[in-house]
């Protein structure tokens, strides 16, 4: 029996963390960054290895063509196992750098690849990073056509006469239909700014998987803004860019439960949020790092006889290629460290170019104690008075997971394709179409096979 997507929920950590604190690291948002002024350097070759009992086992070899902005345009992937297989992934982006199409071809040789899968994406025309539709397809060889893979989703956005967003509803494909899963509704005051936001989730009949009705999960009222342009889609995007919230009240069953105020650091998107409750206060600081990284720290103090202090820390850092440099989650509850996750990526840089040549991702594995019936991490109940860097004090070992070796760095958008005319004139290379026909003169735009004395490789001519 197929499980309905709504019954297998996964949560991303929200910036209003005191309202709905969850343990999953927020999905990273990739940002393209230059490694030199006005230039974006990217590796053409990448060899990925997996750790197995302390030994690195080569897994895949990537040969990548990059767009001038530093996005992958074509990945030619060779599986490094006993039965070498190949795949090619082609990427298409819109004018705002958002991925709109990803197509995968597979085969036993690099020159004999057939379509396998495709993902199509569509974005809101005004909120360019808001994904409206995701369509997953697989290739039907018998019909020689793309067919639905049944893993699609969409968002339905409505706007008022002024162009302001009034609702955003998430729907998931299931058994040939789209079921509503959740929605945000935005209500506006006379100043044409949102003063009330309601988040609801659809309840389902677990026996039939049929939707039953909406349940109001979170309600925000009395909203004030530093800046507002009417293009909002959830409670995470109200802390950045043209939509920066100043204050709001979280409601429950019509009664105020948290009154929050937000202040920002200069003209950045870094902020501090202070929420006051009937029995205490919480404070969250949010700091943005390059390449989509961030640091979120929440301290919640509960007053009264059973008063407590709880601190939740979550952080992620990435390099220019989107690989993890740091991933942390932990909670300190009344001085007791409750460990979550701790991973890091280590880079070795070329001293001459300061470009990465090796990347290794490791995860911290704490020591374990206890018997079969009561096994737990020793550190999960470690009592401390003051913890400034608690993870540095943990006992355990770092376990290797992934290693990537980079080579043949070039300025993105250039590379071998810019050498075509010279290579032909000097007799250093021959060019062929994908179906094997030799090209006389400089090739037109498209995908070709470039053959030299050292071997053959696919190149993209722009």
DAQUIVEN-V852536 format. One line per field, one symbol per residue. phi: phi as a letter, one per 30 degrees, with the letter a starting at -180 (. if undefined). A space follows every 50 residues. Layout:
phi=???
This chain:
phi=.dddeddcdbbcdcdddddbdbcddeddcdbdbdcaeibccbddcbccbc dbiicdcecbbccbccdedjcdcbccccdcbdcebbbbccbbbddcicdc abbccbldbdcbcbebbbbcbbcddccdcddcbbbcbbdcdddhadbdci bcbaccccbcddiddcabccbcdahibccdcaacbccccddicdcabbcb bdcbdddciddcldbdcbbcbhdbbdbabicbbaddcccaidbbdcaacd cbhicdcbccbbbcchcccdbbcccccdclbbbbcbbdcdiidabbbbcc cccjdcdabbbcbbbbbbcdciddcabbbabcchicdcdcbabacccccd ddcicdcbbbcbbdcddcbjcddbcadeddbddbdbccbdddcdclbccd bbbbccahdbdeicjeddceedddddidbbbbdddjddcciddddkcbcc cbdckbadbccc
